[in-house]
Amino acid sequence: MDNGKVLFLLGLASWLLIKWFGLGTWTWETSNQAGIFSNLGWITIIAAYHAMQSRISGRVFLERWKLTARKTMTFSAVLVATMGLWHFVFVPEPMEQRKKEQLQLLEEMIQDESALQAFRNQQPTLSNLDNQAIFDRQADSIETLFSPLFYTGMVAMAWIFTSLIVSGIFAFILPKIWGVTSQ
């Protein structure tokens, strides 16, 4: 197995280990931050590795970027699929618990007149609605934010764009650092 595949598998395995370790021991925010930093680190490592491989050939920037981005985006796509399976199939409880917490906070805000008035001041389009209508709209938004399709779509967009940007940076910079000129 080549080093690129080893890095690919290590990246996925480290994310799964972080999430598994975080179950029941970390807060939602801490678990997400650890996962995000792990993913960003592995995307950077994978992009750097493949940019180093493509710089050896002395190709022009766009070719190096394409080769590097292909591998990095493949990692991101598999990572997003793994995240979707983790959060909505294998271990859906933390996601469901977080959604319930947000709905509970919304309910508390609706019952607190000063908090509700402050919210209405921040959201002038909702100022003429009654409490139940505000609750229903915000609850629908929370349901959407924690739906599998929306979550995986947002995560996919974030990691694929990150992969493109990081790949481009490494494909551009590494030949300049190592003194390889394109032909």
Backbone as JSON Lines, residues from 0, in Angstrom:
{"i":0,"aa":"M","n":[0.85,-1.17,0.0],"ca":[0.0,0.0,0.0],"c":[0.9,1.23,0.0]}
{"i":1,"aa":"D","n":[0.59,2.19,-0.87],"ca":[1.43,3.38,-0.95],"c":[1.12,4.35,0.19]}
{"i":2,"aa":"N","n":[2.01,5.32,0.36],"ca":[1.88,6.26,1.48],"c":[0.62,7.11,1.4]}
{"i":3,"aa":"G","n":[0.17,7.45,0.21],"ca":[-1.05,8.24,0.06],"c":[-2.26,7.52,0.62]}
{"i":4,"aa":"K","n":[-2.36,6.22,0.37],"ca":[-3.48,5.43,0.91],"c":[-3.36,5.28,2.42]}
{"i":5,"aa":"V","n":[-2.15,5.15,2.9],"ca":[-1.95,5.05,4.35],"c":[-2.4,6.34,5.03]}
{"i":6,"aa":"L","n":[-2.03,7.49,4.46],"ca":[-2.46,8.77,5.02],"c":[-3.98,8.89,4.98]}
{"i":7,"aa":"F","n":[-4.57,8.48,3.88],"ca":[-6.02,8.49,3.7],"c":[-6.7,7.7,4.82]}
{"i":8,"aa":"L","n":[-6.24,6.47,5.03],"ca":[-6.84,5.61,6.06],"c":[-6.56,6.11,7.47]}
{"i":9,"aa":"L","n":[-5.36,6.64,7.69],"ca":[-5.05,7.21,9.01],"c":[-5.95,8.4,9.33]}
{"i":10,"aa":"G","n":[-6.22,9.23,8.33],"ca":[-7.1,10.38,8.53],"c":[-8.5,9.96,8.93]}
{"i":11,"aa":"L","n":[-9.05,8.99,8.22],"ca":[-10.39,8.5,8.57],"c":[-10.4,7.83,9.93]}
{"i":12,"aa":"A","n":[-9.39,7.01,10.18],"ca":[-9.33,6.3,11.46],"c":[-9.16,7.27,12.64]}
{"i":13,"aa":"S","n":[-8.37,8.31,12.45],"ca":[-8.18,9.25,13.56],"c":[-9.47,10.01,13.86]}
{"i":14,"aa":"W","n":[-10.23,10.38,12.83],"ca":[-11.5,11.05,13.07],"c":[-12.45,10.13,13.83]}
{"i":15,"aa":"L","n":[-12.53,8.87,13.4],"ca":[-13.41,7.92,14.08],"c":[-12.97,7.7,15.53]}
{"i":16,"aa":"L","n":[-11.66,7.61,15.76],"ca":[-11.17,7.44,17.14],"c":[-11.47,8.65,18.0]}
{"i":17,"aa":"I","n":[-11.31,9.84,17.45],"ca":[-11.63,11.05,18.21],"c":[-13.11,11.07,18.57]}
{"i":18,"aa":"K","n":[-13.96,10.76,17.62],"ca":[-15.4,10.76,17.89],"c":[-15.78,9.67,18.88]}
{"i":19,"aa":"W","n":[-15.17,8.51,18.75],"ca":[-15.46,7.42,19.68],"c":[-15.0,7.78,21.08]}
{"i":20,"aa":"F","n":[-13.8,8.33,21.2],"ca":[-13.28,8.75,22.51],"c":[-14.15,9.84,23.12]}
{"i":21,"aa":"G","n":[-14.64,10.74,22.3],"ca":[-15.43,11.87,22.79],"c":[-16.83,11.5,23.25]}
{"i":22,"aa":"L","n":[-17.31,10.32,22.86],"ca":[-18.67,9.92,23.26],"c":[-18.78,9.88,24.78]}
{"i":23,"aa":"G","n":[-19.64,10.68,25.31],"ca":[-19.9,10.66,26.75],"c":[-18.86,11.37,27.6]}
{"i":24,"aa":"T","n":[-17.71,11.74,27.01],"ca":[-16.68,12.39,27.82],"c":[-16.52,13.86,27.46]}
{"i":25,"aa":"W","n":[-16.82,14.23,26.23],"ca":[-16.67,15.61,25.79],"c":[-18.03,16.22,25.53]}
{"i":26,"aa":"T","n":[-18.06,17.53,25.57],"ca":[-19.28,18.23,25.16],"c":[-19.4,18.18,23.64]}
{"i":27,"aa":"W","n":[-20.56,18.55,23.16],"ca":[-20.8,18.61,21.72],"c":[-19.78,19.51,21.04]}
{"i":28,"aa":"E","n":[-19.55,20.67,21.62],"ca":[-18.63,21.64,21.03],"c":[-17.2,21.13,21.0]}
{"i":29,"aa":"T","n":[-16.75,20.54,22.1],"ca":[-15.38,20.02,22.17],"c":[-15.18,18.89,21.17]}
{"i":30,"aa":"S","n":[-16.14,18.01,21.06],"ca":[-16.05,16.9,20.12],"c":[-15.99,17.42,18.69]}
{"i":31,"aa":"N","n":[-16.82,18.41,18.37],"ca":[-16.81,18.98,17.02],"c":[-15.5,19.69,16.73]}
{"i":32,"aa":"Q","n":[-14.99,20.46,17.69],"ca":[-13.73,21.16,17.47],"c":[-12.58,20.19,17.26]}
{"i":33,"aa":"A","n":[-12.53,19.13,18.06],"ca":[-11.47,18.13,17.89],"c":[-11.57,17.47,16.52]}
{"i":34,"aa":"G","n":[-12.79,17.14,16.1],"ca":[-12.99,16.54,14.78],"c":[-12.6,17.48,13.65]}
{"i":35,"aa":"I","n":[-12.97,18.75,13.79],"ca":[-12.64,19.73,12.75],"c":[-11.13,19.9,12.63]}
{"i":36,"aa":"F","n":[-10.44,20.04,13.76],"ca":[-8.99,20.22,13.7],"c":[-8.3,18.98,13.16]}
{"i":37,"aa":"S","n":[-8.79,17.81,13.51],"ca":[-8.24,16.57,12.96],"c":[-8.43,16.53,11.45]}
{"i":38,"aa":"N","n":[-9.63,16.82,10.99],"ca":[-9.91,16.81,9.55],"c":[-9.06,17.82,8.8]}
{"i":39,"aa":"L","n":[-8.96,19.02,9.34],"ca":[-8.14,20.05,8.7],"c":[-6.68,19.63,8.65]}
{"i":40,"aa":"G","n":[-6.21,19.05,9.73],"ca":[-4.82,18.56,9.75],"c":[-4.57,17.49,8.71]}
{"i":41,"aa":"W","n":[-5.49,16.53,8.61],"ca":[-5.3,15.45,7.64],"c":[-5.45,15.93,6.21]}
{"i":42,"aa":"I","n":[-6.36,16.85,5.97],"ca":[-6.48,17.42,4.62],"c":[-5.18,18.13,4.26]}
{"i":43,"aa":"T","n":[-4.61,18.85,5.2],"ca":[-3.35,19.54,4.95],"c":[-2.23,18.55,4.68]}
{"i":44,"aa":"I","n":[-2.15,17.5,5.47],"ca":[-1.1,16.49,5.29],"c":[-1.25,15.79,3.94]}
{"i":45,"aa":"I","n":[-2.47,15.41,3.6],"ca":[-2.72,14.72,2.34],"c":[-2.42,15.64,1.15]}
{"i":46,"aa":"A","n":[-2.84,16.89,1.25],"ca":[-2.55,17.85,0.17],"c":[-1.05,18.07,0.02]}
{"i":47,"aa":"A","n":[-0.36,18.22,1.13],"ca":[1.1,18.43,1.07],"c":[1.8,17.21,0.47]}
{"i":48,"aa":"Y","n":[1.4,16.04,0.88],"ca":[2.02,14.82,0.36],"c":[1.83,14.72,-1.16]}
{"i":49,"aa":"H","n":[0.6,14.91,-1.61],"ca":[0.34,14.76,-3.05],"c":[0.91,15.93,-3.86]}
{"i":50,"aa":"A","n":[1.0,17.09,-3.26],"ca":[1.66,18.21,-3.94],"c":[3.15,17.92,-4.09]}
{"i":51,"aa":"M","n":[3.74,17.3,-3.09],"ca":[5.15,16.91,-3.2],"c":[5.34,15.89,-4.31]}
{"i":52,"aa":"Q","n":[4.41,14.95,-4.42],"ca":[4.49,13.95,-5.47],"c":[4.34,14.58,-6.85]}
{"i":53,"aa":"S","n":[3.43,15.53,-6.98],"ca":[3.2,16.14,-8.3],"c":[4.27,17.16,-8.66]}
{"i":54,"aa":"R","n":[4.96,17.73,-7.69],"ca":[5.99,18.74,-8.0],"c":[7.22,18.09,-8.6]}
{"i":55,"aa":"I","n":[7.44,16.84,-8.33],"ca":[8.61,16.13,-8.85],"c":[8.56,16.07,-10.37]}
{"i":56,"aa":"S","n":[7.36,15.97,-10.91],"ca":[7.22,15.85,-12.36],"c":[7.49,17.16,-13.09]}
{"i":57,"aa":"G","n":[7.53,18.28,-12.39],"ca":[7.79,19.57,-13.01],"c":[6.64,20.08,-13.85]}
{"i":58,"aa":"R","n":[5.43,19.68,-13.53],"ca":[4.26,20.11,-14.29],"c":[3.89,21.55,-13.96]}
{"i":59,"aa":"V","n":[3.02,22.12,-14.78],"ca":[2.55,23.49,-14.53],"c":[1.57,23.47,-13.36]}
{"i":60,"aa":"F","n":[1.33,24.67,-12.83],"ca":[0.52,24.79,-11.62],"c":[-0.85,24.12,-11.73]}
{"i":61,"aa":"L","n":[-1.6,24.37,-12.79],"ca":[-2.95,23.82,-12.87],"c":[-2.96,22.29,-12.9]}
{"i":62,"aa":"E","n":[-1.98,21.7,-13.53],"ca":[-1.88,20.24,-13.53],"c":[-1.55,19.71,-12.14]}
{"i":63,"aa":"R","n":[-0.61,20.39,-11.47],"ca":[-0.26,19.98,-10.1],"c":[-1.46,20.13,-9.18]}
{"i":64,"aa":"W","n":[-2.19,21.22,-9.33],"ca":[-3.36,21.46,-8.49],"c":[-4.43,20.39,-8.74]}
{"i":65,"aa":"K","n":[-4.64,20.06,-10.01],"ca":[-5.64,19.05,-10.35],"c":[-5.29,17.7,-9.73]}
{"i":66,"aa":"L","n":[-4.03,17.31,-9.85],"ca":[-3.6,16.03,-9.29],"c":[-3.71,16.02,-7.76]}
{"i":67,"aa":"T","n":[-3.29,17.12,-7.15],"ca":[-3.34,17.22,-5.69],"c":[-4.78,17.28,-5.2]}
{"i":68,"aa":"A","n":[-5.59,18.09,-5.85],"ca":[-6.98,18.27,-5.42],"c":[-7.79,17.0,-5.6]}
{"i":69,"aa":"R","n":[-7.5,16.23,-6.63],"ca":[-8.24,14.99,-6.85],"c":[-8.11,14.06,-5.64]}
{"i":70,"aa":"K","n":[-6.91,13.9,-5.15],"ca":[-6.68,13.02,-4.0],"c":[-7.26,13.63,-2.72]}
{"i":71,"aa":"T","n":[-7.09,14.91,-2.54],"ca":[-7.56,15.57,-1.33],"c":[-9.09,15.61,-1.31]}
{"i":72,"aa":"M","n":[-9.7,15.87,-2.45],"ca":[-11.16,15.9,-2.49],"c":[-11.76,14.51,-2.36]}
{"i":73,"aa":"T","n":[-11.06,13.5,-2.83],"ca":[-11.53,12.14,-2.61],"c":[-11.56,11.84,-1.12]}
{"i":74,"aa":"F","n":[-10.5,12.25,-0.42],"ca":[-10.49,12.08,1.03],"c":[-11.67,12.82,1.66]}
{"i":75,"aa":"S","n":[-11.91,14.05,1.23],"ca":[-13.0,14.84,1.8],"c":[-14.35,14.18,1.54]}
{"i":76,"aa":"A","n":[-14.56,13.65,0.35],"ca":[-15.83,13.0,0.03],"c":[-16.06,11.76,0.89]}
{"i":77,"aa":"V","n":[-15.02,10.96,1.04],"ca":[-15.16,9.77,1.88],"c":[-15.33,10.18,3.35]}
{"i":78,"aa":"L","n":[-14.63,11.22,3.76],"ca":[-14.77,11.74,5.12],"c":[-16.21,12.2,5.38]}
{"i":79,"aa":"V","n":[-16.81,12.93,4.44],"ca":[-18.18,13.4,4.61],"c":[-19.14,12.22,4.69]}
{"i":80,"aa":"A","n":[-18.95,11.22,3.86],"ca":[-19.79,10.02,3.92],"c":[-19.64,9.33,5.27]}
{"i":81,"aa":"T","n":[-18.41,9.25,5.77],"ca":[-18.16,8.65,7.08],"c":[-18.83,9.46,8.18]}
{"i":82,"aa":"M","n":[-18.74,10.78,8.08],"ca":[-19.38,11.64,9.08],"c":[-20.9,11.47,9.06]}
{"i":83,"aa":"G","n":[-21.47,11.4,7.88],"ca":[-22.92,11.2,7.77],"c":[-23.35,9.88,8.37]}
{"i":84,"aa":"L","n":[-22.6,8.83,8.07],"ca":[-22.92,7.52,8.66],"c":[-22.78,7.55,10.18]}
{"i":85,"aa":"W","n":[-21.73,8.18,10.66],"ca":[-21.5,8.25,12.11],"c":[-22.64,9.0,12.8]}
{"i":86,"aa":"H","n":[-22.95,10.2,12.31],"ca":[-23.9,11.07,12.99],"c":[-25.36,10.67,12.83]}
{"i":87,"aa":"F","n":[-25.69,9.94,11.76],"ca":[-27.1,9.66,11.52],"c":[-27.46,8.18,11.45]}
{"i":88,"aa":"V","n":[-26.45,7.29,11.43],"ca":[-26.75,5.86,11.38],"c":[-26.19,5.15,12.6]}
{"i":89,"aa":"F","n":[-24.87,5.24,12.8],"ca":[-24.24,4.47,13.87],"c":[-24.42,5.08,15.25]}
{"i":90,"aa":"V","n":[-24.26,6.4,15.38],"ca":[-24.35,7.06,16.68],"c":[-25.19,8.34,16.53]}
{"i":91,"aa":"P","n":[-26.51,8.19,16.34],"ca":[-27.33,9.38,16.13],"c":[-27.72,10.11,17.42]}
{"i":92,"aa":"E","n":[-27.48,9.48,18.57],"ca":[-27.93,10.05,19.84],"c":[-27.34,11.43,20.14]}
{"i":93,"aa":"P","n":[-26.03,11.67,19.96],"ca":[-25.52,13.02,20.25],"c":[-26.15,14.11,19.38]}
{"i":94,"aa":"M","n":[-26.38,13.82,18.12],"ca":[-27.0,14.8,17.22],"c":[-28.44,15.05,17.66]}
{"i":95,"aa":"E","n":[-29.14,14.0,18.0],"ca":[-30.53,14.14,18.46],"c":[-30.58,14.87,19.8]}
{"i":96,"aa":"Q","n":[-29.65,14.58,20.68],"ca":[-29.59,15.27,21.97],"c":[-29.32,16.76,21.78]}
{"i":97,"aa":"R","n":[-28.42,17.1,20.88],"ca":[-28.11,18.51,20.62],"c":[-29.34,19.22,20.06]}
{"i":98,"aa":"K","n":[-30.08,18.57,19.19],"ca":[-31.29,19.16,18.64],"c":[-32.31,19.4,19.75]}
{"i":99,"aa":"K","n":[-32.46,18.45,20.65],"ca":[-33.38,18.61,21.78],"c":[-32.96,19.75,22.69]}
{"i":100,"aa":"E","n":[-31.65,19.89,22.92],"ca":[-31.15,20.99,23.73],"c":[-31.49,22.34,23.1]}
{"i":101,"aa":"Q","n":[-31.32,22.44,21.8],"ca":[-31.63,23.68,21.1],"c":[-33.13,23.99,21.16]}
{"i":102,"aa":"L","n":[-33.96,22.97,21.02],"ca":[-35.4,23.17,21.12],"c":[-35.8,23.58,22.54]}
{"i":103,"aa":"Q","n":[-35.13,23.02,23.53],"ca":[-35.39,23.4,24.92],"c":[-35.0,24.85,25.17]}
{"i":104,"aa":"L","n":[-33.83,25.27,24.65],"ca":[-33.42,26.67,24.79],"c":[-34.41,27.61,24.1]}
{"i":105,"aa":"L","n":[-34.93,27.19,22.95],"ca":[-35.92,27.98,22.25],"c":[-37.19,28.12,23.08]}
{"i":106,"aa":"E","n":[-37.61,27.03,23.68],"ca":[-38.81,27.05,24.52],"c":[-38.62,27.97,25.73]}
{"i":107,"aa":"E","n":[-37.44,27.91,26.34],"ca":[-37.15,28.8,27.47],"c":[-37.15,30.26,27.04]}
{"i":108,"aa":"M","n":[-36.63,30.54,25.85],"ca":[-36.61,31.91,25.36],"c":[-38.03,32.42,25.12]}
{"i":109,"aa":"I","n":[-38.88,31.58,24.57],"ca":[-40.26,31.97,24.29],"c":[-41.0,32.27,25.59]}
{"i":110,"aa":"Q","n":[-40.69,31.54,26.66],"ca":[-41.37,31.74,27.93],"c":[-40.83,32.94,28.71]}
{"i":111,"aa":"D","n":[-39.63,33.38,28.4],"ca":[-39.03,34.54,29.07],"c":[-39.33,35.79,28.24]}
{"i":112,"aa":"E","n":[-40.18,36.65,28.77],"ca":[-40.63,37.83,28.02],"c":[-39.49,38.77,27.65]}
{"i":113,"aa":"S","n":[-38.52,38.97,28.55],"ca":[-37.42,39.88,28.22],"c":[-36.52,39.3,27.13]}
{"i":114,"aa":"A","n":[-36.26,38.0,27.19],"ca":[-35.45,37.36,26.15],"c":[-36.2,37.36,24.82]}
{"i":115,"aa":"L","n":[-37.52,37.14,24.88],"ca":[-38.33,37.14,23.66],"c":[-38.36,38.54,23.04]}
{"i":116,"aa":"Q","n":[-38.46,39.57,23.88],"ca":[-38.48,40.93,23.36],"c":[-37.12,41.29,22.73]}
{"i":117,"aa":"A","n":[-36.04,40.85,23.37],"ca":[-34.71,41.1,22.79],"c":[-34.58,40.39,21.45]}
{"i":118,"aa":"F","n":[-35.11,39.18,21.35],"ca":[-35.09,38.44,20.09],"c":[-35.9,39.16,19.03]}
{"i":119,"aa":"R","n":[-37.07,39.65,19.41],"ca":[-37.91,40.39,18.46],"c":[-37.21,41.66,17.99]}
{"i":120,"aa":"N","n":[-36.47,42.3,18.88],"ca":[-35.73,43.51,18.49],"c":[-34.63,43.18,17.48]}
{"i":121,"aa":"Q","n":[-34.02,42.0,17.63],"ca":[-32.97,41.58,16.7],"c":[-33.54,41.09,15.38]}
{"i":122,"aa":"Q","n":[-34.75,40.6,15.4],"ca":[-35.4,40.03,14.21],"c":[-36.67,40.81,13.91]}
{"i":123,"aa":"P","n":[-36.56,41.96,13.28],"ca":[-37.75,42.78,13.04],"c":[-38.82,42.1,12.19]}
{"i":124,"aa":"T","n":[-38.46,41.16,11.36],"ca":[-39.46,40.48,10.53],"c":[-40.37,39.58,11.37]}
{"i":125,"aa":"L","n":[-39.9,39.2,12.56],"ca":[-40.7,38.34,13.43],"c":[-41.43,39.13,14.52]}
{"i":126,"aa":"S","n":[-41.25,40.43,14.56],"ca":[-41.78,41.22,15.67],"c":[-43.3,41.23,15.72]}
{"i":127,"aa":"N","n":[-43.97,41.06,14.6],"ca":[-45.43,41.1,14.61],"c":[-46.07,39.72,14.83]}
{"i":128,"aa":"L","n":[-45.28,38.68,14.97],"ca":[-45.81,37.33,15.16],"c":[-46.04,37.04,16.65]}
{"i":129,"aa":"D","n":[-46.99,36.16,16.91],"ca":[-47.2,35.76,18.31],"c":[-46.16,34.72,18.73]}
{"i":130,"aa":"N","n":[-46.15,34.42,20.01],"ca":[-45.12,33.53,20.57],"c":[-45.1,32.16,19.89]}
{"i":131,"aa":"Q","n":[-46.27,31.59,19.66],"ca":[-46.33,30.25,19.06],"c":[-45.8,30.26,17.63]}
{"i":132,"aa":"A","n":[-46.11,31.29,16.88],"ca":[-45.63,31.38,15.5],"c":[-44.11,31.51,15.46]}
{"i":133,"aa":"I","n":[-43.57,32.3,16.38],"ca":[-42.1,32.43,16.47],"c":[-41.49,31.09,16.83]}
{"i":134,"aa":"F","n":[-42.08,30.41,17.81],"ca":[-41.57,29.09,18.21],"c":[-41.6,28.12,17.03]}
{"i":135,"aa":"D","n":[-42.71,28.1,16.32],"ca":[-42.85,27.16,15.19],"c":[-41.81,27.43,14.1]}
{"i":136,"aa":"R","n":[-41.6,28.69,13.77],"ca":[-40.6,29.03,12.74],"c":[-39.19,28.66,13.18]}
{"i":137,"aa":"Q","n":[-38.86,29.0,14.4],"ca":[-37.5,28.71,14.89],"c":[-37.3,27.21,15.07]}
{"i":138,"aa":"A","n":[-38.34,26.51,15.51],"ca":[-38.24,25.04,15.65],"c":[-38.04,24.39,14.29]}
{"i":139,"aa":"D","n":[-38.72,24.91,13.27],"ca":[-38.51,24.39,11.91],"c":[-37.07,24.6,11.45]}
{"i":140,"aa":"S","n":[-36.52,25.76,11.79],"ca":[-35.13,26.05,11.43],"c":[-34.18,25.08,12.13]}
{"i":141,"aa":"I","n":[-34.44,24.81,13.4],"ca":[-33.6,23.87,14.15],"c":[-33.71,22.47,13.54]}
{"i":142,"aa":"E","n":[-34.91,22.07,13.19],"ca":[-35.11,20.75,12.56],"c":[-34.33,20.67,11.25]}
{"i":143,"aa":"T","n":[-34.35,21.74,10.48],"ca":[-33.61,21.77,9.21],"c":[-32.11,21.68,9.45]}
{"i":144,"aa":"L","n":[-31.61,22.47,10.41],"ca":[-30.17,22.48,10.69],"c":[-29.64,21.11,11.1]}
{"i":145,"aa":"F","n":[-30.46,20.34,11.79],"ca":[-30.02,19.04,12.28],"c":[-30.52,17.88,11.42]}
{"i":146,"aa":"S","n":[-31.03,18.19,10.24],"ca":[-31.47,17.12,9.34],"c":[-30.25,16.52,8.64]}
{"i":147,"aa":"P","n":[-30.29,15.24,8.34],"ca":[-29.13,14.59,7.69],"c":[-28.74,15.22,6.36]}
{"i":148,"aa":"L","n":[-29.7,15.56,5.54],"ca":[-29.39,16.12,4.23],"c":[-28.71,17.48,4.35]}
{"i":149,"aa":"F","n":[-29.25,18.37,5.19],"ca":[-28.66,19.69,5.35],"c":[-27.28,19.59,5.99]}
{"i":150,"aa":"Y","n":[-27.15,18.79,7.04],"ca":[-25.88,18.66,7.74],"c":[-24.79,18.12,6.81]}
{"i":151,"aa":"T","n":[-25.07,17.02,6.13],"ca":[-24.04,16.46,5.26],"c":[-23.76,17.37,4.07]}
{"i":152,"aa":"G","n":[-24.76,18.08,3.59],"ca":[-24.53,19.03,2.5],"c":[-23.61,20.17,2.93]}
{"i":153,"aa":"M","n":[-23.85,20.73,4.08],"ca":[-23.01,21.82,4.58],"c":[-21.6,21.33,4.87]}
{"i":154,"aa":"V","n":[-21.49,20.16,5.47],"ca":[-20.17,19.59,5.76],"c":[-19.43,19.3,4.46]}
{"i":155,"aa":"A","n":[-20.13,18.75,3.48],"ca":[-19.49,18.46,2.19],"c":[-18.99,19.74,1.54]}
{"i":156,"aa":"M","n":[-19.81,20.76,1.54],"ca":[-19.4,22.02,0.93],"c":[-18.16,22.58,1.64]}
{"i":157,"aa":"A","n":[-18.18,22.56,2.95],"ca":[-17.05,23.12,3.71],"c":[-15.76,22.35,3.45]}
{"i":158,"aa":"W","n":[-15.79,21.01,3.52],"ca":[-14.56,20.25,3.38],"c":[-14.08,20.18,1.94]}
{"i":159,"aa":"I","n":[-14.98,20.2,0.98],"ca":[-14.54,20.18,-0.42],"c":[-13.89,21.51,-0.8]}
{"i":160,"aa":"F","n":[-14.49,22.62,-0.37],"ca":[-13.85,23.92,-0.63],"c":[-12.52,24.02,0.1]}
{"i":161,"aa":"T","n":[-12.47,23.53,1.32],"ca":[-11.21,23.54,2.06],"c":[-10.16,22.72,1.32]}
{"i":162,"aa":"S","n":[-10.56,21.56,0.81],"ca":[-9.63,20.72,0.05],"c":[-9.1,21.44,-1.18]}
{"i":163,"aa":"L","n":[-9.97,22.11,-1.9],"ca":[-9.55,22.84,-3.09],"c":[-8.55,23.94,-2.74]}
{"i":164,"aa":"I","n":[-8.85,24.69,-1.69],"ca":[-7.98,25.81,-1.31],"c":[-6.63,25.31,-0.81]}
{"i":165,"aa":"V","n":[-6.64,24.34,0.09],"ca":[-5.38,23.83,0.63],"c":[-4.56,23.16,-0.46]}
{"i":166,"aa":"S","n":[-5.21,22.42,-1.35],"ca":[-4.49,21.79,-2.47],"c":[-3.86,22.84,-3.37]}
{"i":167,"aa":"G","n":[-4.6,23.9,-3.65],"ca":[-4.06,24.97,-4.49],"c":[-2.86,25.64,-3.86]}
{"i":168,"aa":"I","n":[-2.95,25.87,-2.56],"ca":[-1.83,26.51,-1.85],"c":[-0.58,25.64,-1.93]}
{"i":169,"aa":"F","n":[-0.72,24.36,-1.64],"ca":[0.45,23.49,-1.67],"c":[0.97,23.27,-3.08]}
{"i":170,"aa":"A","n":[0.07,23.14,-4.05],"ca":[0.51,22.96,-5.44],"c":[1.26,24.19,-5.93]}
{"i":171,"aa":"F","n":[0.92,25.35,-5.43],"ca":[1.58,26.58,-5.84],"c":[2.9,26.79,-5.1]}
{"i":172,"aa":"I","n":[2.89,26.55,-3.8],"ca":[4.04,26.91,-2.96],"c":[5.18,25.89,-3.0]}
{"i":173,"aa":"L","n":[4.88,24.61,-2.99],"ca":[5.95,23.61,-2.86],"c":[7.01,23.68,-3.96]}
{"i":174,"aa":"P","n":[6.66,23.86,-5.23],"ca":[7.72,23.97,-6.22],"c":[8.6,25.2,-5.99]}
{"i":175,"aa":"K","n":[8.03,26.26,-5.46],"ca":[8.82,27.46,-5.18],"c":[9.77,27.22,-4.02]}
{"i":176,"aa":"I","n":[9.32,26.47,-3.04],"ca":[10.17,26.16,-1.88],"c":[11.31,25.24,-2.29]}
{"i":177,"aa":"W","n":[10.99,24.22,-3.09],"ca":[11.99,23.22,-3.45],"c":[12.75,23.57,-4.72]}
{"i":178,"aa":"G","n":[12.4,24.69,-5.35],"ca":[13.17,25.14,-6.51],"c":[12.95,24.35,-7.77]}
{"i":179,"aa":"V","n":[11.79,23.73,-7.91],"ca":[11.47,23.0,-9.14],"c":[10.73,23.94,-10.05]}
{"i":180,"aa":"T","n":[11.19,24.06,-11.27],"ca":[10.52,24.94,-12.24],"c":[9.73,24.09,-13.21]}
{"i":181,"aa":"S","n":[8.63,24.65,-13.69],"ca":[7.8,23.9,-14.65],"c":[8.44,23.99,-16.03]}
{"i":182,"aa":"Q","n":[8.14,23.01,-16.86],"ca":[8.73,22.95,-18.2],"c":[7.84,23.57,-19.22]}
